[in-house]
Amino acid sequence: MNRRAALKAALTAAALAPGLANAQAPKGATFVLVHGAWHGGWCWRDVSDRLTAAGCRVFTPTFTGLGQSRHLLSSTITLETFANDLTNLLEMEDLTDVVLVGHSFAGPVISMAADRMRQRIRRLVYLDSLIIESGQSPFSVLPAEVVAARRKLVSEQGLGIAIPNPPVSAFGVPEDHPRADWVRRRLTPHPIGAYESPIRLTGPVGNSLPRTYVHCTQPSYAPLEASRQWVRKQQGWAWLDLPTGHDAMVLAPEALTQLLLAQARI
């Protein structure tokens, strides 16, 4: 077994081993957990509680226009708005040595933070994330049929400014799951401007920081296949499979917590 395969095996074992979090928590680790589209900081509750119990500092920001900030939804929100939400948090809380985790739509946002505040970040974890390069927008890399369907929803139901909430099953959460209603009641429309706006990076995605892509495999979230194929072609990325659905923080909080703690120990 080569070194890369051995590392992957060790990380996977650590992520799935019960009880490991409390036994081997990295002292003083700081996590910033960044949510995806339609979600808010609320979605990390079960993971945040576990990381905190393991002795970590945890921050779960919510993007402008979503979650508890849904009253700020407007046509002027872009990816730049989200990047400012995140970098302002890092600055105002004076955070350093951060394990920065971006779920799904937050992938481009943590890339922007890494481009601007590299010195504050220890490691990037792209959790079943969208990946775009400088000059691209989220809509430029998603499947054409997905883009068309979302634009139609914005026009017909979203007042021209937001994509209405999809069913929880879109995130891999079964309708009869104990957390299904909890998620459903908290989803909020997502500003279309954040999907249409390009990002600007001065360097490569991840800015040469240590970075890991986590693929949630059961089931795999189809709209992100192009992003995963892009990562597989790159050098310098670690890769982990997590056997759960797209909303891993809801569906498998214990396994995800332990995976994240393993990442903080690297």
Summary of the structure (lengths in Angstrom):
residues: 266
radius of gyration: 17.3
end to end distance: 19.0
largest distance: 55.0
contacts: 893
relative contact order: 0.19
helix: 48%
strand: 15%
